[in-house]
């Protein structure tokens, strides 16, 4: 009999696929199907949550391998995007985010725990939660930066119709990118502070220096980027490139160390 986490994961994949299809048809045409998109998305994140809990939690504690953390981050991204879409017309982000969530679920369902489960106290649990949320916000910011770059390119080349006309104004798209960066930077700051000063023997953990080094580099880049926007008026291409570079640093920091620990050293 299939495990509940596997069944929930397959249901989540089906609902994500339905939400993606409905949103694509809505974007291509003028059908008023937003309520159906949101309903499918809500069902997807609920099922995804059940699946993620079953994948991460085991008898020995919590599994935080690449597959397990990927599905957690994908869940956080999907929830944040869904909540954000309730107050801003950002449903088009689903087209980029939902396939990633489906891939993360498939990866998690096909990967067992490679290490003994880790126990989480209030401090370490807070660090994990803040880190996942920070990655979630910054991941959405990276996708938003791609949309902003594409929209800006199309407008500069006189392509204001078609799919571009269905997006919010460029100024609003850039404004939401900044909101995402501020939220991600704040959460990343808290995660770094808790990890560095409140987790006992944190520097003795395998891979922590690599992750911390690239996380701090990303934090510094985002800090300069946000300062430059506030003080020097940076926007457009500068904000897009800075966002994508910071996101890449976080990916290298986390997935680089995890890959070495799980697939090279193991």
C-alpha positions in Angstrom: 0.0 0.0 0.0 1.5 3.4 -1.0 2.6 5.7 1.8 0.5 8.7 2.6 3.4 11.0 1.7 3.6 9.4 -1.7 -0.1 9.7 -2.4 -0.2 13.3 -1.2 2.8 14.0 -3.4 1.1 12.6 -6.5 -2.1 14.6 -5.7 0.0 17.7 -5.3 1.7 17.1 -8.7 -1.7 16.7 -10.4 -3.1 19.9 -8.8 0.0 21.9 -9.6 -0.3 20.6 -13.2 -4.0 21.6 -13.3 -3.2 25.0 -11.9 -0.4 25.6 -14.4 -2.7 24.5 -17.3 -5.5 26.8 -16.2 -3.2 29.7 -15.7 -1.6 29.2 -19.1 -5.0 29.1 -20.8 -6.0 32.2 -18.9 -2.9 34.0 -20.0 -3.3 33.0 -23.6 -7.0 33.9 -23.7 -9.4 36.0 -21.8 -11.2 33.3 -19.8 -12.1 34.4 -16.3 -10.8 31.3 -14.5 -8.7 32.9 -11.7 -10.9 31.3 -9.0 -10.2 27.9 -10.5 -6.5 28.6 -10.7 -6.4 29.6 -7.0 -8.5 26.6 -6.0 -6.2 24.2 -7.8 -3.1 26.0 -6.3 -4.5 25.8 -2.8 -5.2 22.1 -3.1 -1.7 21.6 -4.5 0.1 23.4 -1.6 -2.1 21.5 1.0 -1.2 18.2 -0.5 2.4 19.3 -0.9 2.5 20.1 2.8 1.3 16.7 3.8 3.9 15.1 1.4 6.8 17.3 2.6 6.0 16.5 6.3 6.1 12.8 5.6 9.3 13.0 3.6 11.2 15.2 6.0 10.0 13.6 9.3 11.1 10.1 10.2 11.5 8.0 13.4 15.0 9.3 14.0 14.2 13.0 13.6 14.3 15.2 10.5 16.0 14.5 7.2 17.6 17.5 5.5 19.2 16.1 2.4 19.0 17.8 -1.0 15.7 16.1 -1.9 14.0 16.9 1.5 15.1 20.5 1.7 14.2 21.0 -2.0 10.6 20.0 -1.4 10.5 22.2 1.7 11.8 25.2 -0.2 9.4 24.5 -3.1 6.5 24.3 -0.7 7.5 27.7 0.9 7.8 29.3 -2.6 4.4 28.0 -3.7 2.7 29.2 -0.5 4.4 32.6 -0.6 3.5 33.0 -4.3 -0.1 32.0 -3.6 -0.5 34.4 -0.7 1.1 37.2 -2.6 -1.2 36.7 -5.6 -4.2 37.4 -3.4 -3.2 41.1 -3.1 -1.3 41.6 -6.4 -1.9 40.3 -9.9 1.1 37.9 -9.8 -0.6 34.7 -10.9 1.8 34.5 -13.9 4.6 33.5 -11.5 2.8 30.2 -11.2 3.9 29.3 -14.7 7.5 29.3 -13.6 7.1 28.1 -10.0 4.7 25.2 -10.3 6.9 23.0 -12.6 9.8 23.5 -10.1 7.5 22.4 -7.3 6.4 19.3 -9.3 10.1 18.4 -10.0 11.0 18.9 -6.3 8.2 16.6 -5.2 9.3 13.9 -7.7 12.8 14.2 -6.5 11.8 13.8 -2.8 9.5 10.8 -3.5 12.3 9.0 -5.3 15.0 9.7 -2.7 15.3 8.1 0.7 17.1 9.5 3.7 20.9 9.1 3.5 21.8 10.2 7.0 20.5 9.7 10.5 17.6 12.0 11.3 18.5 15.3 13.0 16.7 16.5 16.1 15.5 20.1 16.2 15.2 22.4 19.2 13.5 25.8 19.2 16.7 27.6 18.1 17.8 25.2 15.4 14.1 24.9 14.2 13.9 28.6 13.9 17.1 28.7 11.9 15.8 26.1 9.5 12.4 27.8 9.1 14.0 31.3 8.6 16.4 29.8 6.0 13.7 28.1 4.1 11.5 31.2 4.0 14.5 33.3 3.0 15.3 31.0 0.1 11.6 31.0 -0.8 11.4 34.8 -1.0 14.7 35.1 -2.9 13.7 32.3 -5.3 10.5 34.2 -6.2 12.5 37.4 -6.5 14.8 35.6 -9.0 11.9 34.5 -11.1 10.3 37.9 -10.8 13.6 39.4 -12.0 13.4 37.2 -15.1 9.9 38.4 -15.8 11.0 42.1 -15.3 14.0 41.6 -17.7 11.8 40.0 -20.4 9.1 42.7 -20.0 11.7 45.5 -20.1 13.3 44.0 -23.3 9.9 43.6 -25.0 8.8 47.2 -24.2 12.2 48.6 -25.4 11.7 46.8 -28.7 8.2 48.1 -29.2 6.4 44.8 -28.3 3.7 46.1 -25.9 1.0 43.7 -27.0 0.4 40.0 -26.6 1.5 38.4 -23.3 3.3 41.7 -22.3 0.0 43.5 -22.2 -1.4 41.0 -19.7 1.4 41.7 -17.2 1.2 44.5 -14.6 3.0 47.7 -15.4 6.8 47.5 -15.4 6.9 49.9 -12.4 4.7 47.6 -10.4 6.7 44.6 -11.4 9.9 46.2 -10.2 8.2 47.4 -7.0 7.2 43.8 -6.1 10.8 42.6 -6.9 12.0 45.1 -4.3 9.5 43.9 -1.7 10.6 40.3 -2.2 14.3 41.3 -1.9 13.6 43.2 1.4 11.7 40.3 2.8 14.3 37.8 1.8 17.1 39.9 3.1 15.5 40.4 6.4 14.9 36.6 6.8 18.4 35.8 5.6 19.8 38.2 8.2 17.9 36.6 11.0 18.9 33.1 9.8 22.6 34.0 9.6 22.5 35.7 13.1 20.8 32.7 14.8 23.1 30.2 13.0 26.3 32.1 13.9 25.6 33.1 17.5 22.9 30.8 19.0 23.5 27.3 17.7 26.0 25.5 19.8 29.1 24.1 18.0 27.7 25.4 14.7 31.1 25.7 13.1 31.9 22.0 13.8 29.0 20.9 11.5 30.1 19.5 8.1 29.6 21.9 5.2 28.6 24.8 7.4 31.6 27.0 6.5 30.9 26.6 2.7 27.2 27.4 3.2 27.9 30.3 5.5 30.6 31.8 3.2 28.3 32.0 0.2 25.3 33.0 2.3 27.2 36.0 3.7 28.4 36.9 0.2 24.8 36.8 -1.0 23.7 38.9 2.0 26.4 41.5 1.2 25.4 41.7 -2.5 21.7 42.1 -1.6 22.6 44.8 1.0 24.6 46.8 -1.6 21.8 46.3 -4.2 19.1 47.6 -1.9 21.3 50.5 -0.7 22.1 51.4 -4.3 18.4 51.4 -5.2 17.6 53.6 -2.2 20.5 56.0 -2.4 21.5 56.0 -6.1 18.3 55.0 -7.8 19.4 51.7 -9.2 16.7 49.8 -11.1 16.1 47.8 -14.3 19.1 45.7 -15.5 21.2 46.4 -12.4 18.5 45.1 -10.1 17.8 42.1 -12.2 21.5 41.1 -12.5 22.1 41.7 -8.8 19.1 39.6 -7.8 20.1 36.7 -10.1 23.7 36.8 -8.9 22.7 36.7 -5.3 20.3 33.9 -5.9 23.1 31.9 -7.7 25.4 32.4 -4.7 22.8 31.0 -2.4 22.3 28.0 -4.7 26.1 27.3 -4.8 26.3 27.7 -1.0 23.5 25.3 -0.2 23.4 22.8 -3.0 27.2 22.8 -3.5 27.9 21.7 0.1 24.9 19.2 0.1 26.1 17.6 -3.1 29.6 17.1 -1.9 28.4 15.7 1.4 25.8 13.4 0.0 27.2 12.2 -3.3 31.0 12.8 -3.2 32.2 12.2 0.3 29.5 9.6 1.0 
